[in-house]
């Protein structure tokens, strides 16, 4: 698993931010970004949220919960997931069952196309 510091550095560099610029953008002293990137210090959750927002990623990605930096950043998909989550358990099961079938169909088509 990639450490928080390595993910932070990767995201910062992909946005072409210096450590000083990122620190200024999120209201921190520039030296603390270097300490985070070297995994010498751990930020508070509030700082992680500010960093994720500024770097256009998610808290989950920075904390190692997912390997996809943009997972759950698509507002359309998030709205769909929220709507599905608000359904009754029966309706939620039906939607997920249908979705599983569609995904299996796509995987099968991809397998035969290769």
C-alpha positions as CSV (number, residue, x, y, z in Angstrom):
1,X,0.0,0.0,0.0
2,X,1.3,3.5,-0.9
3,X,1.7,5.7,2.1
4,X,-0.2,8.9,2.7
5,X,3.0,10.9,2.1
6,X,3.6,9.3,-1.3
7,X,0.0,9.8,-2.4
8,X,0.1,13.4,-1.3
9,X,3.3,14.1,-3.2
10,X,2.0,12.3,-6.3
11,X,-1.2,14.5,-6.3
12,X,0.7,17.7,-5.5
13,X,3.1,17.1,-8.4
14,X,0.3,16.2,-10.8
15,X,-1.2,19.6,-10.1
16,X,2.2,21.2,-10.5
17,X,2.1,22.7,-7.0
18,X,5.2,23.4,-5.0
19,X,5.1,22.4,-1.4
20,X,5.0,26.1,-0.5
21,X,2.1,26.8,-2.9
22,X,0.0,23.9,-1.6
23,X,0.7,24.8,2.0
24,X,-0.4,28.4,1.3
25,X,-3.5,27.2,-0.5
26,X,-4.6,25.1,2.5
27,X,-3.4,27.4,5.3
28,X,-0.4,25.6,6.5
29,X,3.3,26.4,7.0
30,X,5.3,25.2,3.9
31,X,7.6,22.9,6.0
32,X,4.7,20.8,7.1
33,X,3.9,19.6,3.6
34,X,7.4,18.1,3.4
35,X,7.0,16.4,6.7
36,X,3.7,14.9,5.5
37,X,5.3,13.7,2.3
38,X,8.1,12.1,4.2
39,X,5.6,10.5,6.5
40,X,7.2,12.2,9.5
41,X,3.9,13.8,10.6
42,X,0.3,12.9,10.2
43,X,-2.3,15.6,9.4
44,X,-5.7,16.0,11.2
45,X,-8.7,14.9,9.3
46,X,-9.6,18.6,8.7
47,X,-6.3,19.1,7.0
48,X,-6.7,15.9,4.9
49,X,-10.1,17.2,3.7
50,X,-8.6,20.6,2.7
51,X,-5.7,18.8,0.9
52,X,-8.1,16.5,-0.9
53,X,-10.3,19.4,-2.0
54,X,-7.3,21.5,-3.2
55,X,-5.8,18.5,-5.1
56,X,-9.1,17.4,-6.7
57,X,-9.0,14.0,-5.1
58,X,-10.7,12.2,-2.2
59,X,-9.9,11.7,1.4
60,X,-10.3,8.0,0.8
61,X,-7.6,8.0,-1.9
62,X,-5.1,10.0,0.3
63,X,-5.8,7.7,3.3
64,X,-5.4,4.5,1.2
65,X,-9.0,3.4,1.2
66,X,-9.0,3.3,-2.6
67,X,-6.4,3.2,-5.4
68,X,-8.5,5.4,-7.6
69,X,-7.8,9.1,-7.0
70,X,-11.0,10.3,-8.6
71,X,-13.4,7.6,-7.3
72,X,-16.6,9.3,-6.0
73,X,-15.6,12.7,-7.5
74,X,-18.2,12.3,-10.3
75,X,-21.3,14.2,-9.0
76,X,-23.7,12.3,-11.4
77,X,-22.5,9.0,-10.1
78,X,-22.7,10.2,-6.5
79,X,-26.3,11.3,-6.9
80,X,-27.2,8.0,-8.4
81,X,-25.6,6.1,-5.5
82,X,-27.4,8.4,-3.0
83,X,-30.7,7.7,-4.7
84,X,-30.1,4.0,-4.7
85,X,-29.1,4.1,-1.0
86,X,-32.3,5.9,-0.1
87,X,-34.5,3.1,-1.5
88,X,-36.1,0.4,0.6
89,X,-34.0,-2.7,1.0
90,X,-36.2,-4.6,-1.4
91,X,-35.9,-2.0,-4.1
92,X,-32.2,-1.6,-3.5
93,X,-31.7,-5.3,-3.9
94,X,-33.6,-5.2,-7.2
95,X,-31.5,-2.3,-8.6
96,X,-28.2,-3.9,-7.5
97,X,-29.3,-7.3,-9.0
98,X,-30.1,-5.6,-12.3
99,X,-26.8,-3.7,-12.2
100,X,-24.9,-6.9,-11.5
101,X,-26.5,-8.5,-14.5
102,X,-25.6,-5.6,-16.8
103,X,-22.0,-5.5,-15.5
104,X,-21.6,-9.3,-16.1
105,X,-22.9,-8.8,-19.6
106,X,-20.3,-6.2,-20.3
107,X,-17.5,-8.3,-18.8
108,X,-18.6,-11.2,-21.0
109,X,-18.6,-9.1,-24.1
110,X,-15.2,-7.8,-23.3
111,X,-13.9,-11.3,-22.8
112,X,-15.1,-12.5,-26.2
113,X,-13.9,-9.3,-27.9
114,X,-10.3,-10.0,-26.9
